[in-house]
Amino acid sequence: MTLDHFLTITPVIQIHILSAIIGLTIGPFVIYRSQRDRVHKALGYVWVGAMAVLALSAFWIEAFWSPYYFGPLHLFAVLTLWSLWVGVRAAIRRDFDKHQRIFRSLYMTGLIITGLLTFLPGRTINRMVFGDRPELGWAIIAGLLVWGLYRILAPRVRASSRTSSDM
């Protein structure tokens, strides 16, 4: 891994990457923290700000694998901005269940799923991490998809096996 490529990319992409790193790093502390205190609120403001910068900066990055300036990934930026609006509004209205659902979903779709796509060959993160071996990005994507499917399906399989053994 090398930072040489990071230092040569445009400032907009640098800001985009740094915002994603901030969101990925503090997101779990804010989203999964059991106490909803001042620390949660302060880190929540930072997380929402980082996510807003991440989404807004995406509009100044040309689409990847698209003949037009905007591509399918830009829809994630629109979804992120909308989710931030709805999630913050829910917190203001004290609808904390909705607030939590929206922001947990946003963390998964806006950071984890789209973050996987940054490992596609030809993308900046792929070049930074794998250098002259861009095909390794497919291995990361496949591995994380398998892990995600396991996390989703394993509890269901265990529950159904318990139900069938009870009969």
C-alpha positions in Angstrom: 0.0 0.0 0.0 1.2 3.4 -0.9 0.0 7.0 -0.3 1.9 8.3 -3.4 -1.3 7.9 -5.5 -3.4 9.7 -2.8 -1.0 12.7 -2.9 -1.3 13.1 -6.7 -5.1 12.9 -7.0 -7.4 16.0 -7.0 -8.2 17.7 -3.8 -11.9 16.8 -4.2 -11.1 13.1 -4.3 -8.8 13.6 -1.3 -11.6 15.3 0.7 -14.0 12.5 -0.4 -11.7 9.8 0.8 -10.9 11.5 4.1 -14.7 12.1 4.7 -15.3 8.4 4.1 -12.5 7.4 6.5 -14.0 9.7 9.2 -17.5 8.3 8.6 -16.2 4.7 8.7 -14.2 5.2 11.8 -16.6 7.1 14.1 -19.8 5.6 12.6 -19.8 2.4 14.8 -19.2 4.4 18.0 -22.2 6.7 17.2 -24.5 4.1 15.8 -23.9 1.1 18.1 -23.0 3.0 21.3 -25.4 2.0 24.0 -25.5 5.3 25.8 -27.2 8.2 24.0 -25.4 11.1 25.8 -23.5 14.2 24.9 -20.7 12.1 23.4 -23.2 10.4 21.1 -24.6 13.8 20.1 -21.2 15.4 19.5 -19.9 12.5 17.5 -23.2 12.3 15.7 -22.8 15.9 14.5 -19.2 15.1 13.2 -20.5 11.9 11.5 -23.4 13.7 9.8 -21.0 16.4 8.7 -18.5 13.9 7.3 -21.3 12.1 5.5 -22.6 15.4 4.0 -19.1 16.3 2.8 -18.7 12.8 1.4 -22.0 13.0 -0.5 -21.5 16.5 -1.8 -18.0 16.0 -2.9 -19.2 13.0 -5.0 -20.9 15.4 -7.4 -17.5 16.8 -8.4 -16.1 13.4 -9.2 -16.6 12.1 -12.7 -18.5 8.9 -13.0 -16.6 5.6 -13.2 -17.5 3.3 -16.1 -20.1 5.8 -17.4 -20.2 7.7 -20.7 -21.8 10.7 -18.8 -20.4 12.8 -16.0 -22.9 11.4 -13.5 -23.3 7.7 -13.1 -25.2 5.2 -10.9 -22.9 5.8 -7.9 -24.1 9.4 -7.8 -27.5 8.0 -6.8 -25.9 6.9 -3.5 -24.9 10.5 -2.9 -28.5 11.7 -3.4 -29.7 8.9 -1.2 -27.1 9.8 1.5 -28.2 13.5 1.5 -31.8 12.5 1.7 -31.1 10.0 4.5 -29.2 12.6 6.5 -32.1 14.9 6.2 -34.7 12.3 7.3 -32.4 10.9 10.1 -31.7 14.3 11.6 -35.3 15.4 11.3 -36.3 12.2 13.1 -34.0 13.0 16.0 -35.3 16.5 16.2 -38.8 15.1 16.4 -37.6 12.6 19.0 -38.5 9.6 16.9 -35.4 7.8 17.9 -36.4 4.4 16.5 -36.6 5.9 13.0 -33.4 8.0 13.6 -31.6 4.8 14.5 -33.0 2.8 11.6 -32.1 5.5 9.0 -28.6 6.0 10.2 -27.8 2.3 10.6 -29.1 1.7 7.1 -27.1 4.7 5.8 -23.9 3.4 7.4 -24.4 0.1 5.6 -25.4 1.5 2.2 -23.5 4.8 2.2 -20.2 3.5 3.6 -19.9 -0.3 3.6 -21.6 -1.2 0.3 -20.3 1.8 -1.7 -17.0 1.3 0.0 -16.7 -2.2 -1.5 -17.1 -0.7 -4.9 -14.0 1.4 -4.4 -12.0 -1.8 -4.6 -13.0 -2.3 -8.3 -10.0 -2.3 -10.6 -9.3 1.2 -11.9 -10.6 3.0 -8.8 -8.4 5.2 -6.7 -8.6 3.1 -3.5 -7.7 0.0 -5.6 -4.7 1.7 -7.0 -3.6 2.9 -3.6 -4.0 -0.5 -1.9 -3.0 -2.9 -4.6 -0.8 -0.9 -6.9 0.1 -3.1 -9.9 -2.2 -6.0 -8.8 -5.7 -4.4 -9.4 -7.4 -7.8 -9.8 -6.9 -8.3 -6.0 -9.8 -5.9 -5.6 -12.2 -8.6 -6.8 -10.9 -10.9 -4.0 -11.7 -8.2 -1.4 -15.1 -7.6 -2.8 -15.9 -11.3 -3.0 -14.6 -12.0 0.5 -16.6 -9.2 2.1 -19.8 -10.2 0.2 -19.4 -13.8 1.4 -18.9 -12.5 5.0 -21.9 -10.2 4.7 -24.1 -13.0 3.4 -22.9 -15.3 6.2 -23.8 -12.6 8.8 -27.3 -12.2 7.2 -28.0 -15.9 6.6 -26.4 -17.7 9.6 -28.8 -16.5 12.2 -31.7 -17.5 10.0 -30.3 -21.0 9.5 -29.6 -21.4 13.2 -33.2 -20.3 14.0 -34.8 -22.6 11.5 -32.7 -25.6 12.7 -33.8 -24.9 16.3 -37.4 -24.7 15.1 -37.2 -28.0 13.2 -35.5 -29.8 16.1 -38.3 -28.7 18.5 -40.9 -30.6 16.5 
